[in-house]
Amino acid sequence: MAASSALSKDRLTWMYTQMLRIREFEERVKRTFVEHPGVIRGHAHLGDGAEASIVGALATRHESDLVMPSYRCHGYPLVLGTPAKALMAEIYQRRDGICKGFGGSMHLADPAHHFPTASGIIGQGIAHAAGAAYAAQVKKTGQVVYSFFGDGSSKQGAFYETMNLAAVWKLPVVFVLENNQYQAYTHISLEDANAIAGDPLSQKAKAFSMPGVTADGTDPLKVYDVVNEAAERARAGKGPSLVESKFYRLSPHGNAITVPPVPTQFQEHEAIEVYGNKAEFEAAKANDPIKKFRAHLIGNGTLTEQDAKRIEESVRAEMEEVVKFALASPLPAPEDAVKYVYA
């Protein structure tokens, strides 16, 4: 019997709520570039479309387990309990942010909520996660480390070196390869110098004698089942696993600093439609993981239409307050610029 079949009504409702919170938070980040140009300086890489994958995977973790994603990292701390106001303030690079405004979108960290760091370097967070897993193994803490990274990272040297080391040392780590179909602007199917060999990508695990499985990343329950099995294997001292979670990224690779008028390429979804395929994009929107999970929960009686609308309204109200808080937060003091530099 699938492990997800034992999830309670409250847990399923929590999962749907977290998926909504991620989507609404990301939409607010996206809208900031249009409504408040210049507030977010630099890039912000969004993960809308990944909500089922993120929540399905993190719903399996124990409270002390660590989570280490790539730079497309806003959704994970939200699920872990990082205050959304402080998270948005950090993306706005304000003093009330979780890193006091010095981390920004790609370098988030909240150790108090078991979120040690994210890395802005493609694939490097994979090695960082293995280091954290080694520390947990040596200290016998019983922790499992969840390492999230994109399909493009699977062709980086850090991926192969870390997979080998983690397998040899039987480190308690779950590698979640988030195949969102595009590495930056290159579709995974293209025969291009920038493309990635291997389909499914989970078969790369065979080279390291570890389990590899591909899951439907638009279904949080399917992700839950495969990640739960991998996490339990890690807890039992049997070493790492590779889970490929397949979904479709519904936003451009990244937004960047803009000034009015806002360039067309930064409008909602525009980049995917330009460098991708219009029909492909529309099909992905029709398969939106949030809409699918909502229909599932209403269909099996976990939620009513009224329940779902109440949750949706509550999440929208929460994120309205989040943006107001972040905009009102002061900028860091210039004299603090080197205060947290340790090397």
Phi, psi and omega per residue, in radians:
M1 nan 2.378 3.141
A2 -1.104 2.423 -3.116
A3 -1.053 -0.573 -3.098
S4 -1.160 -0.351 -3.127
S5 -1.195 -0.280 3.137
A6 -1.630 0.003 -3.136
L7 -1.185 2.385 -3.100
S8 -1.343 2.906 3.082
K9 -1.043 -0.724 3.136
D10 -1.107 -0.701 -3.132
R11 -1.184 -0.728 3.111
L12 -1.120 -0.690 3.101
T13 -1.139 -0.703 3.072
W14 -1.042 -0.756 -3.136
M15 -1.075 -0.782 3.129
Y16 -1.112 -0.728 3.139
T17 -1.083 -0.746 3.141
Q18 -1.164 -0.654 3.078
M19 -1.074 -0.752 3.099
L20 -1.113 -0.721 -3.123
R21 -1.093 -0.730 3.104
I22 -1.080 -0.850 -3.099
R23 -1.077 -0.808 -3.095
E24 -1.178 -0.669 3.092
F25 -1.078 -0.816 3.140
E26 -1.101 -0.684 3.100
E27 -1.084 -0.661 3.119
R28 -1.180 -0.671 3.059
V29 -1.075 -0.811 -3.117
K30 -1.060 -0.779 -3.111
R31 -1.191 -0.435 3.134
T32 -1.040 -0.640 -3.138
F33 -1.106 -0.493 -3.128
V34 -1.621 -0.775 -3.030
E35 -1.462 -0.486 -3.115
H36 -2.381 1.148 -3.086
P37 -0.983 2.397 3.104
G38 1.592 -0.226 3.136
V39 -1.182 -0.773 3.069
I40 -1.658 2.010 -3.132
R41 -1.743 2.232 -3.077
G42 1.641 -2.794 -3.045
H43 -1.604 2.667 2.921
A44 -2.379 2.114 -3.095
H45 -1.805 2.066 -3.022
L46 -1.642 2.746 -3.094
G47 -2.171 0.452 3.136
D48 -1.156 2.325 -2.969
G49 1.924 -0.328 -3.109
A50 -1.692 0.048 -2.973
E51 -1.030 -0.740 -3.134
A52 -1.153 -0.665 3.137
S53 -1.154 -0.805 -3.123
I54 -1.096 -0.914 -3.043
V55 -1.231 -0.714 3.121
G56 -1.045 -0.708 3.133
A57 -1.233 -0.834 -3.050
L58 -1.274 -0.326 3.080
A59 -1.169 -0.258 -3.117
T60 -1.575 -0.223 -2.982
R61 -1.335 2.681 2.961
H62 -1.507 2.804 -2.966
E63 -1.007 -0.607 -3.076
S64 -1.556 -0.098 -3.124
D65 -1.120 2.567 -3.089
L66 -1.709 2.611 -3.127
V67 -2.234 2.223 -3.083
M68 -2.394 1.758 -3.119
P69 -1.707 -3.080 3.038
S70 -1.449 -2.864 -3.109
Y71 -1.299 -0.194 3.065
R72 -1.560 1.266 -2.705
C73 -2.139 0.212 -3.022
H74 -1.211 -0.616 -3.000
G75 -1.241 -0.571 -3.022
Y76 -1.120 -0.901 3.132
P77 -1.104 -0.530 3.068
L78 -1.025 -0.785 -3.136
V79 -1.183 -0.597 -3.091
L80 -1.324 -0.248 3.098
G81 1.955 0.064 3.043
T82 -1.045 2.284 3.131
P83 -1.004 2.223 -3.073
A84 -1.090 -0.586 3.134
K85 -1.110 -0.807 3.140
A86 -1.180 -0.554 3.119
L87 -1.184 -0.810 3.119
M88 -1.158 -0.672 3.099
A89 -1.049 -0.609 3.097
E90 -1.193 -0.743 3.109
I91 -1.091 -0.581 3.056
Y92 -1.405 -0.032 3.127
Q93 1.039 0.886 -3.126
R94 -1.924 2.812 -3.024
R95 -1.094 -0.488 -3.129
D96 -1.497 0.140 3.126
G97 -1.269 2.890 -3.083
I98 -1.156 -0.370 3.038
C99 -2.026 0.436 3.104
K100 1.041 0.429 3.083
G101 1.563 0.009 -3.065
F102 -1.720 -0.116 -3.134
G103 -1.664 -0.780 -3.091
G104 1.260 -2.922 -3.006
S105 -1.107 -0.689 -2.976
M106 -1.645 -0.142 -3.064
H107 -2.227 0.937 -3.141
L108 -1.352 2.607 3.065
A109 -2.729 2.362 3.078
D110 -2.598 1.326 -3.091
P111 -0.991 -0.530 -3.131
A112 -1.070 -0.435 3.107
H113 -1.930 0.472 3.040
H114 1.102 0.625 3.118
F115 -2.170 1.426 -2.984
P116 -1.066 -0.751 -3.116
T117 -3.080 2.831 2.904
A118 -2.091 2.754 -3.108
S119 -2.093 2.382 3.084
G120 -1.474 -0.034 3.142
I121 -1.702 2.212 -3.054
I122 -1.033 2.111 3.051
G123 1.510 -0.263 -3.039
Q124 -1.268 -0.467 3.099
G125 -1.101 -0.386 3.107
I126 -1.115 -0.805 3.123
A127 -1.166 -0.668 3.114
H128 -1.062 -0.705 -3.141
A129 -1.119 -0.686 3.109
A130 -1.135 -0.649 3.080
G131 -1.089 -0.733 3.099
A132 -1.140 -0.661 3.125
A133 -1.177 -0.635 3.096
Y134 -1.129 -0.744 3.102
A135 -1.060 -0.744 3.122
A136 -1.114 -0.659 3.121
Q137 -1.155 -0.801 -3.112
V138 -1.139 -0.724 -3.095
K139 -1.429 -0.156 -3.141
K140 0.990 0.798 -3.134
T141 -1.426 -0.314 -3.081
G142 1.415 0.081 -3.121
Q143 -1.341 2.571 2.959
V144 -1.933 2.484 3.103
V145 -1.855 2.244 3.099
Y146 -1.733 2.032 -3.120
S147 -1.893 2.060 -3.135
F148 -1.931 2.367 3.131
F149 -2.752 2.816 -3.078
G150 -1.490 2.990 -3.136
D151 -1.089 -0.604 3.120
G152 -1.102 -0.525 3.138
S153 -1.183 -0.342 -3.075
S154 -1.311 -0.007 3.029
K155 -1.939 0.158 3.086
Q156 -1.491 2.613 3.127
G157 -1.060 -0.609 -3.129
A158 -1.059 -0.567 3.126
F159 -1.099 -0.891 -3.061
Y160 -1.211 -0.730 3.138
E161 -1.123 -0.717 -3.107
T162 -1.245 -0.701 3.104
M163 -1.031 -0.741 -3.137
N164 -1.111 -0.867 -3.112
L165 -1.091 -0.758 -3.115
A166 -1.108 -0.638 3.129
A167 -1.236 -0.757 -3.120
V168 -1.111 -0.721 -3.096
W169 -1.611 0.002 -3.130
K170 0.901 0.909 -3.114
L171 -1.269 2.541 -3.136
P172 -1.417 1.307 -3.107
V173 -2.364 2.478 3.038
V174 -1.948 2.040 3.104
F175 -1.572 2.059 3.121
V176 -1.936 1.843 3.139
L177 -1.527 1.913 -3.079
E178 -1.578 1.687 -3.115
N179 -1.495 1.669 -3.103
N180 -1.694 0.295 3.030
Q181 1.438 -0.432 -3.127
Y182 -2.232 2.216 2.924
Q183 -1.692 1.836 -2.997
A184 1.028 -1.762 -3.072
Y185 -2.060 0.141 -3.077
T186 -1.876 2.100 3.112
H187 -1.228 2.530 -3.028
I188 -1.113 -0.370 -3.077
S189 -1.498 -0.212 -3.032
L190 -1.234 2.453 3.018
E191 -1.558 1.529 -2.977
D192 -2.427 2.748 -3.137
A193 -1.079 -0.405 -3.131
N194 -1.650 -0.027 -3.056
A195 -1.340 3.043 -3.076
I196 -2.040 2.243 3.100
A197 -1.433 2.552 3.077
G198 1.927 2.203 3.072
D199 -2.646 2.039 0.009
P200 -1.325 2.749 -3.126
L201 -1.184 -0.360 3.134
S202 -1.131 -0.335 -3.123
Q203 -1.219 -0.214 3.068
K204 -1.060 -0.392 3.136
A205 -1.102 -0.471 -3.079
K206 -1.040 -0.606 -3.111
A207 -1.126 -0.316 -3.092
F208 -2.026 0.257 3.078
S209 0.943 0.724 3.056
M210 -2.199 2.734 3.118
P211 -1.104 2.476 3.040
G212 -2.367 2.281 -3.093
V213 -2.511 2.543 3.101
T214 -1.866 2.310 -3.105
A215 -2.134 2.707 3.038
D216 -1.295 1.789 -3.081
G217 -1.296 0.008 3.046
T218 -1.641 0.003 -3.122
D219 -2.149 1.875 -3.071
P220 -1.091 -0.485 -3.124
L221 -1.293 -0.632 3.084
K222 -1.207 -0.668 3.073
V223 -1.136 -0.747 3.132
Y224 -0.969 -0.803 -3.058
D225 -1.105 -0.794 -3.081
V226 -1.316 -0.648 3.127
V227 -1.243 -0.626 3.103
N228 -1.061 -0.748 3.117
E229 -1.106 -0.730 3.132
A230 -1.153 -0.708 -3.134
A231 -1.168 -0.703 3.123
E232 -1.163 -0.614 3.065
R233 -1.089 -0.763 3.131
A234 -1.125 -0.704 -3.140
R235 -1.125 -0.514 -3.119
A236 -1.450 0.052 3.112
G237 1.431 0.285 -3.083
K238 -1.629 -0.014 3.038
G239 1.711 -2.953 -2.993
P240 -1.455 2.914 3.025
S241 -2.432 2.779 3.071
L242 -2.034 2.122 3.084
V243 -1.987 2.130 3.018
E244 -1.670 2.070 3.119
S245 -1.871 2.021 -3.030
K246 -1.771 2.189 3.065
F247 -2.664 -2.966 -3.085
Y248 -2.210 2.210 3.113
R249 -1.299 2.191 -3.030
L250 -1.668 0.094 3.112
S251 -2.256 2.892 3.053
P252 -1.035 2.960 3.123
H253 -0.989 -0.755 3.131
G254 -2.932 2.609 2.990
N255 -1.634 2.806 -3.134
A256 -2.443 2.995 -3.107
I257 -0.972 2.326 -3.081
T258 -2.342 2.737 2.995
V259 -2.280 2.645 3.140
P260 -1.044 2.533 -0.154
P261 -1.295 2.602 -3.085
V262 -1.228 2.144 3.135
P263 -1.015 2.605 -3.070
T264 -0.992 -0.651 -3.041
Q265 -1.153 -0.207 3.140
F266 -1.731 0.003 3.081
Q267 -1.243 2.770 -3.053
E268 -0.948 2.144 3.029
H269 1.203 -0.066 -2.990
E270 -1.023 -0.751 -3.046
A271 -1.111 -0.736 3.110
I272 -1.037 -0.735 -3.099
E273 -1.185 -0.518 -3.117
V274 -1.387 -0.944 -3.055
Y275 -1.548 -0.145 3.102
G276 -1.788 -2.357 -3.076
N277 -2.416 2.199 -3.041
K278 -1.023 -0.802 -3.124
A279 -1.131 -0.695 3.105
E280 -1.071 -0.755 -3.132
F281 -1.139 -0.752 3.134
E282 -1.141 -0.633 3.100
A283 -1.142 -0.675 3.124
A284 -1.156 -0.702 3.104
K285 -1.127 -0.632 3.103
A286 -1.173 -0.426 3.134
N287 -1.757 0.430 -3.108
D288 -0.896 2.172 -3.077
P289 -1.076 -0.529 -3.141
I290 -1.250 -0.764 3.098
K291 -1.094 -0.707 3.138
K292 -1.107 -0.804 -3.078
F293 -1.230 -0.624 3.068
R294 -1.027 -0.850 -3.139
A295 -1.098 -0.667 3.123
H296 -1.100 -0.812 -3.082
L297 -1.207 -0.600 3.067
I298 -1.253 -0.677 -3.132
G299 -1.124 -0.595 -3.128
N300 -1.677 0.097 3.053
G301 1.507 0.078 3.099
T302 -1.161 -0.693 3.109
L303 -2.216 2.679 2.904
T304 -1.749 2.949 3.069
E305 -1.009 -0.678 -3.134
Q306 -1.160 -0.712 3.087
D307 -1.030 -0.842 -3.090
A308 -1.086 -0.759 3.140
K309 -1.133 -0.653 3.133
R310 -1.119 -0.761 3.119
I311 -1.101 -0.778 -3.117
E312 -1.083 -0.753 3.124
E313 -1.151 -0.680 3.125
S314 -1.114 -0.729 -3.140
V315 -1.159 -0.735 3.110
R316 -1.081 -0.740 3.124
A317 -1.115 -0.712 3.115
E318 -1.025 -0.811 -3.055
M319 -1.287 -0.428 3.002
E320 -1.070 -0.800 -3.139
E321 -1.194 -0.588 3.116
V322 -1.052 -0.828 -3.123
V323 -1.140 -0.749 3.124
K324 -1.037 -0.760 3.138
F325 -1.088 -0.834 -3.080
A326 -1.133 -0.692 3.124
L327 -1.151 -0.577 -3.109
A328 -1.425 -0.256 -3.109
S329 -1.219 2.437 -3.127
P330 -1.289 2.775 3.039
L331 -1.278 2.725 3.086
P332 -1.090 2.644 3.094
A333 -1.262 2.376 -3.121
P334 -0.963 -0.628 -3.103
E335 -1.201 -0.212 3.115
D336 -1.553 0.035 -3.019
A337 -1.003 -0.581 -3.130
V338 -1.919 0.203 -3.050
K339 -1.139 -0.580 -3.051
Y340 -1.932 0.439 3.103
V341 -1.681 2.184 -3.043
Y342 -2.023 0.134 -3.127
A343 -2.555 nan nan
